[in-house]
Amino acid sequence: MAVLPLFRGGIFLLAGLGAVAVLIWGIIDLVRIRNAQRRFQQSPEGWIENLKEQCASWLKQNRLELKGIESNILDLKKVMNLKKGRPDPESAKILQGFEQERQLRLVRIAFFQSCLEKLDALTQRQELARLLEEKKKRLRALRENPLEEWTAEETLSEDPNPDFLALESIQSLIHRMEAVSDFEEAEKLEREMRDG
């Protein structure tokens, strides 16, 4: 009988230690996950994903704005048709303003679609580069003189990464497009994104 309270105390102690161990393990796991996410965001793949999210968000927003603009244009045209050929100058001016905004949204939509296509191409290049790196490591392991391969690889890795330059260019174009309200400037940026 005297052992029973001691046994119960031991069970509670073990349960408490187990709960503390699970809590510590959870905290360590959370820190590890956050560090992995931070490393991913700083990698080219993370950078590409971030830019893709931005482009997709802007594309969605411009498509929604385009729908609203087209709805306003239809409403104005109906009102102008009711006046039977005698539209007032203010209605014509407002209609022209909506048409300009419509053209701007169409250019922005084309821009962000091109942006997504370029980022998809960069993603594919990153995957190919990763695959080639794996194959290069396997080949290096099979070679007789790995020191010679290592020095040749070091001289190649000193060249600037064209993917980083492309990502910087895309990011710069996105930031410039976000601030553009002029149709001609938007068209110029769309051409740069498409052709560049």
C-alpha contacts under 8 A as a table, 3 or more apart, distances in Angstrom:
res1	aa1	res2	aa2	distance
1	M	4	L	5.48
1	M	5	P	7.81
2	A	5	P	6.44
2	A	6	L	7.26
3	V	6	L	5.18
3	V	7	F	6.03
4	L	7	F	4.98
4	L	8	R	6.22
5	P	8	R	5.04
5	P	9	G	6.16
6	L	9	G	5.10
6	L	10	G	6.21
7	F	10	G	5.08
7	F	11	I	6.31
8	R	11	I	5.11
8	R	12	F	6.33
9	G	12	F	5.14
9	G	13	L	6.08
10	G	13	L	4.97
10	G	14	L	6.08
11	I	14	L	5.13
11	I	15	A	6.09
12	F	15	A	5.03
12	F	16	G	6.08
13	L	16	G	5.11
13	L	17	L	6.16
14	L	17	L	5.08
14	L	18	G	6.01
15	A	18	G	5.01
15	A	19	A	6.19
16	G	19	A	5.10
16	G	20	V	6.27
17	L	20	V	5.10
17	L	21	A	6.11
18	G	21	A	5.04
18	G	22	V	6.16
19	A	22	V	5.11
19	A	23	L	6.15
20	V	23	L	5.02
20	V	24	I	6.15
21	A	24	I	5.15
21	A	25	W	6.05
22	V	25	W	5.05
22	V	26	G	6.07
23	L	26	G	5.07
23	L	27	I	6.29
24	I	27	I	5.15
24	I	28	I	6.22
25	W	28	I	5.15
25	W	29	D	6.09
26	G	29	D	5.06
26	G	30	L	6.08
27	I	30	L	5.05
27	I	31	V	6.22
28	I	31	V	5.20
28	I	32	R	6.19
29	D	32	R	5.04
29	D	33	I	6.17
30	L	33	I	5.12
30	L	34	R	6.20
31	V	34	R	5.15
31	V	35	N	6.15
32	R	35	N	5.18
32	R	36	A	6.22
33	I	36	A	5.09
33	I	37	Q	6.21
34	R	37	Q	5.02
34	R	38	R	6.14
35	N	38	R	5.04
35	N	39	R	6.18
36	A	39	R	5.12
36	A	40	F	6.14
37	Q	40	F	5.01
37	Q	41	Q	6.18
38	R	41	Q	5.15
38	R	42	Q	6.38
39	R	42	Q	5.20
39	R	43	S	6.27
40	F	43	S	5.09
40	F	45	E	6.92
40	F	46	G	5.03
41	Q	44	P	7.84
41	Q	45	E	7.49
41	Q	46	G	4.12
41	Q	47	W	5.94
41	Q	50	N	7.70
42	Q	46	G	6.06
42	Q	47	W	6.47
43	S	46	G	5.15
43	S	47	W	6.19
44	P	47	W	4.97
44	P	48	I	6.08
44	P	164	F	7.28
45	E	48	I	5.11
45	E	49	E	6.20
45	E	123	T	7.01
45	E	126	Q	7.42
46	G	49	E	5.03
46	G	50	N	6.12
47	W	50	N	5.13
47	W	51	L	6.25
47	W	167	L	7.85
48	I	51	L	5.15
48	I	52	K	6.07
48	I	119	L	6.32
48	I	122	L	7.76
48	I	123	T	7.16
48	I	167	L	7.33
49	E	52	K	4.99
49	E	53	E	6.20
50	N	53	E	5.18
50	N	54	Q	6.36
51	L	54	Q	5.01
51	L	55	C	6.12
51	L	119	L	7.79
51	L	171	Q	7.05
52	K	55	C	5.10
52	K	56	A	6.00
52	K	115	C	7.90
52	K	116	L	6.06
52	K	119	L	6.70
53	E	56	A	5.14
53	E	57	S	6.06
54	Q	57	S	5.15
54	Q	58	W	6.22
55	C	58	W	5.15
55	C	59	L	5.94
55	C	112	F	5.52
55	C	113	Q	7.81
55	C	115	C	6.77
55	C	116	L	6.52
55	C	174	I	7.71
56	A	59	L	4.99
56	A	60	K	6.12
56	A	112	F	7.30
56	A	116	L	7.43
57	S	60	K	5.21
57	S	61	Q	6.21
58	W	61	Q	5.02
58	W	62	N	6.07
58	W	112	F	7.14
59	L	62	N	5.25
59	L	63	R	6.16
59	L	108	R	7.59
59	L	109	I	5.66
59	L	112	F	5.71
59	L	113	Q	7.21
60	K	63	R	5.16
60	K	64	L	6.27
61	Q	64	L	5.19
61	Q	65	E	6.21
62	N	65	E	4.95
62	N	66	L	5.97
62	N	105	R	5.82
62	N	108	R	7.02
62	N	109	I	6.33
63	R	66	L	4.99
63	R	67	K	6.35
63	R	105	R	7.45
63	R	109	I	6.96
64	L	67	K	5.21
64	L	68	G	6.48
65	E	68	G	5.11
65	E	69	I	6.13
65	E	105	R	7.43
66	L	69	I	5.03
66	L	70	E	6.06
66	L	102	R	6.09
66	L	105	R	6.03
66	L	106	L	7.52
67	K	70	E	5.20
67	K	71	S	6.16
68	G	71	S	5.08
68	G	72	N	6.29
69	I	72	N	5.08
69	I	73	I	6.20
69	I	98	F	6.33
69	I	101	E	7.41
69	I	102	R	6.28
70	E	73	I	4.98
70	E	74	L	6.23
70	E	102	R	7.18
71	S	74	L	5.19
71	S	75	D	6.28
72	N	75	D	5.05
72	N	76	L	6.17
72	N	98	F	7.58
73	I	76	L	5.15
73	I	77	K	6.12
73	I	95	L	6.36
73	I	98	F	6.53
73	I	99	E	7.47
74	L	77	K	5.11
74	L	78	K	6.21
75	D	78	K	5.19
75	D	79	V	6.37
76	L	79	V	5.10
76	L	80	M	6.08
76	L	91	S	7.29
76	L	95	L	6.70
77	K	80	M	4.95
77	K	81	N	6.03
77	K	95	L	7.94
78	K	81	N	5.09
78	K	82	L	6.34
79	V	82	L	5.18
79	V	83	K	6.78
80	M	83	K	5.30
80	M	84	K	7.07
80	M	85	G	7.37
80	M	86	R	7.57
80	M	87	P	5.45
80	M	91	S	7.44
81	N	84	K	5.25
81	N	85	G	6.73
81	N	87	P	7.97
83	K	86	R	5.49
83	K	87	P	6.10
84	K	87	P	7.62
87	P	91	S	6.52
87	P	92	A	6.82
88	D	91	S	5.55
88	D	92	A	6.59
89	P	92	A	5.10
89	P	93	K	6.08
90	E	93	K	5.04
90	E	94	I	6.15
91	S	94	I	5.11
91	S	95	L	6.05
92	A	95	L	5.04
92	A	96	Q	6.10
93	K	96	Q	5.06
93	K	97	G	6.24
94	I	97	G	5.02
94	I	98	F	6.30
95	L	98	F	5.14
95	L	99	E	6.18
96	Q	99	E	4.99
96	Q	100	Q	6.26
97	G	100	Q	5.14
97	G	101	E	6.30
98	F	101	E	5.01
98	F	102	R	6.04
99	E	102	R	4.92
99	E	103	Q	6.25
100	Q	103	Q	5.13
100	Q	104	L	6.24
100	Q	183	F	7.41
101	E	104	L	5.00
101	E	105	R	6.21
102	R	105	R	5.17
102	R	106	L	6.24
103	Q	106	L	5.08
103	Q	107	V	6.30
103	Q	183	F	7.12
104	L	107	V	5.22
104	L	108	R	6.21
104	L	181	S	7.57
104	L	182	D	7.38
104	L	183	F	5.14
104	L	186	A	6.94
105	R	108	R	4.96
105	R	109	I	6.03
106	L	109	I	5.11
106	L	110	A	6.30
107	V	110	A	5.12
107	V	111	F	6.11
107	V	183	F	7.82
107	V	186	A	6.55
107	V	187	E	6.07
107	V	190	E	6.71
108	R	111	F	4.86
108	R	112	F	6.19
108	R	177	M	7.60
108	R	186	A	6.82
108	R	190	E	7.19
109	I	112	F	5.30
109	I	113	Q	6.12
110	A	113	Q	5.13
110	A	114	S	6.15
110	A	190	E	6.96
111	F	114	S	5.18
111	F	115	C	6.14
111	F	189	L	7.52
111	F	190	E	4.68
111	F	191	R	7.92
111	F	193	M	6.54
111	F	194	R	7.25
112	F	115	C	4.74
112	F	116	L	6.19
113	Q	116	L	5.18
113	Q	117	E	6.29
114	S	117	E	5.03
114	S	118	K	6.17
114	S	190	E	7.99
114	S	193	M	6.52
114	S	194	R	5.73
115	C	118	K	5.19
115	C	119	L	6.19
115	C	170	I	7.20
115	C	193	M	6.57
115	C	194	R	7.72
116	L	119	L	5.07
116	L	120	D	6.10
117	E	120	D	5.10
117	E	121	A	6.28
118	K	121	A	5.03
118	K	122	L	6.23
119	L	122	L	4.93
119	L	123	T	6.13
120	D	123	T	4.98
120	D	124	Q	6.30
121	A	124	Q	5.11
121	A	125	R	6.26
122	L	125	R	4.93
122	L	126	Q	6.10
122	L	163	D	6.92
123	T	126	Q	5.03
123	T	127	E	6.25
124	Q	127	E	5.09
124	Q	128	L	6.16
125	R	128	L	4.99
125	R	129	A	6.01
126	Q	129	A	5.01
126	Q	130	R	6.14
127	E	130	R	5.08
127	E	131	L	6.22
128	L	131	L	5.05
128	L	132	L	6.09
129	A	132	L	5.03
129	A	133	E	6.07
130	R	133	E	5.06
130	R	134	E	6.33
131	L	134	E	5.16
131	L	135	K	6.32
132	L	135	K	5.02
132	L	136	K	5.99
133	E	136	K	4.95
133	E	137	K	6.23
134	E	137	K	5.19
134	E	138	R	6.39
135	K	138	R	5.06
135	K	139	L	6.12
136	K	139	L	5.03
136	K	140	R	6.00
137	K	140	R	5.00
137	K	141	A	6.23
138	R	141	A	5.15
138	R	142	L	6.53
139	L	142	L	5.10
139	L	143	R	6.32
140	R	143	R	5.17
140	R	146	P	6.00
140	R	149	E	6.93
141	A	146	P	7.24
143	R	146	P	6.13
145	N	148	E	5.84
145	N	149	E	7.07
146	P	149	E	5.17
146	P	150	W	6.14
147	L	150	W	5.04
147	L	151	T	6.43
148	E	151	T	5.46
148	E	152	A	6.42
149	E	152	A	5.19
149	E	153	E	6.08
150	W	153	E	5.08
150	W	154	E	6.22
151	T	154	E	5.09
151	T	155	T	6.56
152	A	155	T	5.45
152	A	156	L	6.57
153	E	156	L	5.11
153	E	157	S	6.21
154	E	157	S	5.16
154	E	158	E	6.61
155	T	158	E	5.56
155	T	159	D	7.75
156	L	159	D	6.09
157	S	160	P	7.76
160	P	164	F	7.98
161	N	164	F	5.50
161	N	165	L	6.74
162	P	165	L	5.04
162	P	166	A	6.12
163	D	166	A	4.97
163	D	167	L	6.04
164	F	167	L	5.02
164	F	168	E	6.11
165	L	168	E	5.13
165	L	169	S	6.17
166	A	169	S	5.04
166	A	170	I	6.13
167	L	170	I	5.07
167	L	171	Q	6.01
168	E	171	Q	5.12
168	E	172	S	6.09
169	S	172	S	5.12
169	S	173	L	6.22
170	I	173	L	5.11
170	I	174	I	6.14
170	I	193	M	7.21
171	Q	174	I	5.10
171	Q	175	H	6.28
172	S	175	H	5.23
172	S	176	R	6.21
173	L	176	R	5.04
173	L	177	M	6.05
173	L	189	L	6.75
173	L	193	M	7.14
174	I	177	M	5.08
174	I	178	E	6.17
175	H	178	E	5.18
175	H	179	A	6.81
176	R	179	A	5.52
176	R	180	V	6.47
176	R	189	L	7.94
177	M	180	V	5.09
177	M	186	A	6.48
177	M	189	L	6.86
180	V	185	E	6.86
180	V	186	A	6.22
181	S	185	E	7.90
181	S	186	A	7.39
182	D	185	E	5.44
182	D	186	A	6.19
183	F	186	A	5.08
183	F	187	E	6.08
184	E	187	E	5.05
184	E	188	K	6.23
185	E	188	K	5.04
185	E	189	L	6.28
186	A	189	L	5.10
186	A	190	E	6.09
187	E	190	E	5.01
187	E	191	R	6.27
188	K	191	R	5.20
188	K	192	E	6.33
189	L	192	E	4.97
189	L	193	M	6.18
190	E	193	M	5.11
190	E	194	R	6.08
191	R	194	R	5.05
191	R	195	D	5.79
191	R	196	G	7.72
192	E	195	D	5.34
192	E	196	G	5.12
193	M	196	G	5.39
